[in-house]
Amino acid sequence: MKIAIIGATGEVGRMMITCLEESGVQLSLLDLYASKRSMGTVLYYNDRPLKVQELTIDSLLKHYDYVFFSAGAGVAKTFAPIAVEASEIVIDNSSGFRREELIPLVVPEVNGDLLMGYSGIVANPNCSTIQIMLPLAVLDKLFDLKKLVLSTYQSVSGSGHQGITTLQKQRKGSLDKGIYPQTIDLNVIPQIGAFLDSGYCQEEEKMHFESRKILRKDDLMVSATTVRVPVIYGHSVSIYAEFAGEVDLAEAEKALTNSPDLVYYPNTYVTPLDLGNSDDSHTCRLRLGTDNKSLTFWNVGHNVRIGAATNAVRIFLQHAKYAGKL
Ligand SMILES: NC(=O)c1ccc[n+]([C@@H]2O[C@H](COP(=O)([O-])OP(=O)(O)OC[C@H]3O[C@@H](n4cnc5c(N)ncnc54)[C@H](OP(=O)(O)O)[C@@H]3O)[C@@H](O)[C@H]2O)c1
């Protein structure tokens, strides 16, 4: 299996290397690319040193079985269409292609069937959306989801490595706001991405659109408030969900307990610091919402793992299985 990672030096790129190691898949080639800034940086794959190369058009004329992009939407828009000519599948972490109708936006446990026989660009959803799709797809199957009200508590690593360095510098006393519109240390910021005419910010609109696309429910009503908090890794989401049918708490608990890649906590709750290296979506504090057709719960996931690298690698593994490559 020949694989390339674009943006290999970033938070997500480095985690992709780890997730590929953890998958145990034998790779005959792993090429790592980033910008000129990181050319020559040495990263390790299963203790094997690999030098990061500068991404150029020529690098992508080479054939790979899978090319992972995690270098932002601008890089993806320029380079992914080139990569897909020579390679079979491009899995892109950015928002660059998620809204394109013919490009699948995939959480394998929910809509992985879209990968069967597919070749081209596959979009990896937004981090806070991926982790909530797992419990919501389970509950949708049981009770038919109609409406979502979401409030997120998103860690600084969700903004890439510069988010972490911004918080770390402020922790040491710097007054520089870094990449955020307000100080993030000892604070919370109710804005992720630019504000749009709707009054929502970009991250909120991503959660609206992507939830509908992944769950294949065009009429799903969603209202999100996305908030950056001074946590290094791990996004938390408070979820209020309304359904067409009456809910049954015991049935919901049973289904959440028995679903893959989902951990359900009946009697306690989970925080970002509890996540460690978990690749799962963690759900707790499940209770009735405003009536017997609604539920409220808390969900936590490692944004760089399940919210990005793990999901991308799961897309790769499922596609490769369908294609008979594994
Ligand atoms: N962090 C998360 O939780 C998360 C979750 C879901 C999706 N994503 C998405 O994943 C992507 C990467 O995020 P990240 O958190 O890993 O960001 P990051 O830590 O800032 O890393 C960015 C990566 O992109 C590379 N890059 C930047 N400009 C480039 C260029 N012109 N050519 C080639 N490589 C270039 C950087 O290389 P250099 O080292 O050379 O600068 C670095 O490897 C973004 O689209 C982000 O929205 C992130």
The ligand as an SDF file (V2000), in Angstrom:
LIG
                    3D

 48 52  0  0  0  0  0  0  0  0999 V2000
   -6.9260   20.1750   14.5300 N   0  0  0  0  0  0  0  0  0  0  0  0
   -8.1220   19.6090   14.4590 C   0  0  0  0  0  0  0  0  0  0  0  0
   -8.7300   19.2270   15.4820 O   0  0  0  0  0  0  0  0  0  0  0  0
   -8.7810   19.4040   13.1260 C   0  0  0  0  0  0  0  0  0  0  0  0
   -9.9310   18.6370   13.0960 C   0  0  0  0  0  0  0  0  0  0  0  0
  -10.5870   18.4300   11.8790 C   0  0  0  0  0  0  0  0  0  0  0  0
  -10.0710   18.9770   10.7340 C   0  0  0  0  0  0  0  0  0  0  0  0
   -8.9390   19.7280   10.7870 N   0  0  0  0  0  0  0  0  0  0  0  0
   -8.4420   20.2840    9.5260 C   0  0  0  0  0  0  0  0  0  0  0  0
   -7.2340   19.6120    9.1930 O   0  0  0  0  0  0  0  0  0  0  0  0
   -6.3600   20.5010    8.5100 C   0  0  0  0  0  0  0  0  0  0  0  0
   -5.0340   20.5600    9.2470 C   0  0  0  0  0  0  0  0  0  0  0  0
   -5.2530   21.0100   10.5660 O   0  0  0  0  0  0  0  0  0  0  0  0
   -4.1330   20.9730   11.6890 P   0  0  0  0  0  0  0  0  0  0  0  0
   -4.8560   21.1560   12.9630 O   0  0  0  0  0  0  0  0  0  0  0  0
   -3.2290   19.8040   11.5130 O   0  0  0  0  0  0  0  0  0  0  0  0
   -3.2970   22.3280   11.3540 O   0  0  0  0  0  0  0  0  0  0  0  0
   -1.7810   22.6680   11.6880 P   0  0  0  0  0  0  0  0  0  0  0  0
   -1.3370   22.0550   12.9440 O   0  0  0  0  0  0  0  0  0  0  0  0
   -1.7240   24.1500   11.5780 O   0  0  0  0  0  0  0  0  0  0  0  0
   -0.9680   22.0180   10.4710 O   0  0  0  0  0  0  0  0  0  0  0  0
   -1.0820   22.4960    9.1690 C   0  0  0  0  0  0  0  0  0  0  0  0
   -0.2780   21.6160    8.2450 C   0  0  0  0  0  0  0  0  0  0  0  0
   -0.4600   22.0820    6.8980 O   0  0  0  0  0  0  0  0  0  0  0  0
    0.8240   22.2690    6.3070 C   0  0  0  0  0  0  0  0  0  0  0  0
    0.7800   23.3380    5.3020 N   0  0  0  0  0  0  0  0  0  0  0  0
    0.4060   24.6210    5.4680 C   0  0  0  0  0  0  0  0  0  0  0  0
    0.5430   25.3140    4.2950 N   0  0  0  0  0  0  0  0  0  0  0  0
    1.0100   24.4190    3.3930 C   0  0  0  0  0  0  0  0  0  0  0  0
    1.3720   24.5070    2.0040 C   0  0  0  0  0  0  0  0  0  0  0  0
    1.2560   25.6380    1.3280 N   0  0  0  0  0  0  0  0  0  0  0  0
    1.8090   23.3880    1.3880 N   0  0  0  0  0  0  0  0  0  0  0  0
    1.9180   22.2120    2.0750 C   0  0  0  0  0  0  0  0  0  0  0  0
    1.6170   22.0690    3.3840 N   0  0  0  0  0  0  0  0  0  0  0  0
    1.1640   23.1640    4.0210 C   0  0  0  0  0  0  0  0  0  0  0  0
    1.7010   22.6620    7.4780 C   0  0  0  0  0  0  0  0  0  0  0  0
    3.0470   22.4690    7.0970 O   0  0  0  0  0  0  0  0  0  0  0  0
    4.2720   23.3610    7.7010 P   0  0  0  0  0  0  0  0  0  0  0  0
    4.7890   22.5800    8.8680 O   0  0  0  0  0  0  0  0  0  0  0  0
    5.2430   23.3820    6.5910 O   0  0  0  0  0  0  0  0  0  0  0  0
    3.7260   24.6910    8.0710 O   0  0  0  0  0  0  0  0  0  0  0  0
    1.2170   21.6480    8.5080 C   0  0  0  0  0  0  0  0  0  0  0  0
    1.7640   20.3780    8.2340 O   0  0  0  0  0  0  0  0  0  0  0  0
   -7.1070   21.8440    8.4330 C   0  0  0  0  0  0  0  0  0  0  0  0
   -7.8000   21.8990    7.2130 O   0  0  0  0  0  0  0  0  0  0  0  0
   -8.0820   21.7560    9.5810 C   0  0  0  0  0  0  0  0  0  0  0  0
   -9.2260   22.5700    9.3960 O   0  0  0  0  0  0  0  0  0  0  0  0
   -8.2820   19.9470   11.9500 C   0  0  0  0  0  0  0  0  0  0  0  0
  1  2  1  0
  2  3  2  0
  2  4  1  0
  4  5  1  0
  4 48  2  0
  5  6  2  0
  6  7  1  0
  7  8  2  0
  8  9  1  0
  8 48  1  0
  9 10  1  0
  9 46  1  0
 10 11  1  0
 11 12  1  0
 11 44  1  0
 12 13  1  0
 13 14  1  0
 14 15  2  0
 14 16  1  0
 14 17  1  0
 17 18  1  0
 18 19  2  0
 18 20  1  0
 18 21  1  0
 21 22  1  0
 22 23  1  0
 23 24  1  0
 23 42  1  0
 24 25  1  0
 25 26  1  0
 25 36  1  0
 26 27  1  0
 26 35  1  0
 27 28  2  0
 28 29  1  0
 29 30  1  0
 29 35  2  0
 30 31  1  0
 30 32  2  0
 32 33  1  0
 33 34  2  0
 34 35  1  0
 36 37  1  0
 36 42  1  0
 37 38  1  0
 38 39  2  0
 38 40  1  0
 38 41  1  0
 42 43  1  0
 44 45  1  0
 44 46  1  0
 46 47  1  0
M  CHG  2   8   1  16  -1
M  END
$$$$
